[in-house]
């Protein structure tokens, strides 16, 4: 359980309730790159919100993520400096080199990860806070993911391929990192141009040759 001896932060809880009430049809605006909250180290969650407010927050974040649409959303992306994110992806493609797989909905609180082995993969990746652009980002192929759920129960799971990438992306948000910080910046492209020129090459080997970066 979260902070069994810790009281709810009344001021923060009130601010979050106010934020949630501002949602239109359950959807909140997504903070864009350049907003300071995206570069801050998030505060560890330890029961600062009431159970009711936390549940509403998670529900609203999920609705906002799906509306975008996206496969993950971190609390800083709605302007909230708490170590909380939501993830979900129902794509499944056996022949996709990105190793996309079913990733059921999770609220991941205070998440962390540890790489398993040394294998990495480089693929185009985007972010709801850097709308309209994608770039190649190298990430660990396998990780041990750790988090707490909304009831404070700890979880540990080995993730592989695309689910591992999603988890890494959202967890990094909570330490003030955007995917572009460690992307192959010469690969940066609009989503439209990605679809026009590179969509048939999800493993961007040809892009690497043309743009001159090392996979």
N, C-alpha and C positions, 0 to 999 in steps of 0.2 A: 504494500500500500504506500501511497505517497504521503510523506510528512504526517504521520499519524498524530504527532504532537505539535503540528504547526497549524496556525490558524489561516484561514483564507485571507488573502490580501484584498481588503474591502475596496480600496481605491482602484486597484488593477482590475478586480472583478467588475466594478462599475464601468470602467473604461471599455472593457471587452464587451460587456452587454450593450453599451452605447454603439460600439462598432458593429455588432451583429444586427442591431436594429436598423442600421443604415443600409443593409444589404437590400438590393432590389431583386425580388423574386428569389431570394436566397443566395444571390451572387454578389460578391464584393469586388471592387476594383483591384486589379493586380498591380503592385508597385513595380515601376520600371527602373532599369539600371540608372544609377546616378543618385538614387535616394539613399541617404546615409544608413538607413536601417538594414539595407542589403549588405553592408560592409561591417556590421557590428557582430561581435561574439554574442550569441544568444544566451540568455539567462536559463540555467537548468530548471526544468519544471519539477516542483516539489510540493504540489498541492496548493498553489497560489489561487486557483480558481475553485469555485464550488463545483460539485459533480454535475449539476444542471448546466452551468455555464460552459464547462469543458465539453460536455456532450453536444451542446448547441454549436460550439466553436468547431468541433470536428465535423459535424454535419454540414455546416456552412462552407468549410474548407473543401469538403468533398464535392459539394454542389458547384462551387466556384471552379475547381479543377476540371470537372467533367464538362462544364459549360465552355471552358476556354477554347478547345479541349486540350487536356494534358494528361499525363500519367503520373504526375507528382506535383505537390504544392507545399512549400514550407511556410511557416508562420510569418517570417520576415516579408514574404511576398504579398501579404495583406497588411503589412505595416506593424506587425506584432513581434516584439523581441523575446520570444519564448522558444525553447528547444523542442519544437513540435512540427511534424510534417505528416502529410497523407500521401499514400501511393496506391496505384491501382492500374493494371493493364490486362486486358482480356484478349490481346492478340496472341496468336499461336501459329508459327510458321516453321514447319520441319526443315525446309530447305533454305531458310534465311541464314546467311553466314553470321548475322548478329546474334544468333541463338535466342531469338525472341521466344518467350514462353509465358504461359498464364501466370499472372501475379495478382492474387486476390487482394481486395481492399485491406489496407492496414493503416491504423493511426500509429505512427512511430514517434514515441516520446523519448527524449534524451538518447537518440540513436548514436551508435558508433560502429565502426567496422575495422576488421583486420584482414589484410590480404592473405590468401592461401596460395602458396607457391609464388612463382615469379612471372607467370604468363600474363600478358596484357593484350588488349585489342584496341585498335583505333577505328572509330566510326564517326560519321557526322552526328552531331548532337545539337539540340536546341534548348531554349529556356523561355518560359512564359514571361519573364522579366526582361528578355532581350528579344522582343517579338519581331518576327519576320526575318530572322537570320539564323544560320547554322554554321558550325565549324567542326573540324575533326578534333576529337579529344581522345587521348589515350587513357584507358582505365584498366584496373585489375579485372581479369577474367573471372576469378573466383574470390569470394570473401566470406568471412564469418560475420554475419550481421547481428547486432545486439540492440535491443530497444525495450521499452516498457509500453504496455498497452494502457488504455484509458482507466483501467482498474488498478494500475500500478504493478501489474504482474510482469516480471522480466521474461524476455524471450531471447533465444539464440538460434540462428538458422544459417545453414550454408546456402549461399546464393550463387548462381552461375549465369554467365551471359548477360542478356538484356535486363533481367530483374536485378542483377548485381549492379549494373550501370545506373539504373534508376535509383537504387538505394544510396549509392555513392553520391550521385548528383544532389539528392535532397539533403543528405546528411552534411555535405559540404556547405550548402546554403547556411546552415546553422552556425558555422564558424566564420561567416562573412565572405565566403568564396563563391564566385560565379564560374561557370564552366569555361568561359573565355579566358580566364586567368592563366590556364595551362593548356589552352587549345593551340593547334597549329594555325597561327593567325593568318598565314597566307591562304589558308583554305576557307576563310570566312566568305560566306555567300548569302545572298537572299534566298529565302525558301523557294521562291519562284525560279530562280536560276538553278538551284539545286535540282529541282524537278525537271528542268529543261535539259541540263547538261550532265548531271551526275547520278540521276535517280536509278539507272541501271547498274550502278557500281557501288553498292553499299559498303564494300570493302574498297576504300578509295585509292587503289593502287595507281590507276591512271591519273587521278587528280594529283597524286603525289608527284608523279613524273612531270606533269605539266607545270605545277606550281612550285616545285623544287623544295619540298619538305621531306623529312625522313620519317617513315613509319616504323 
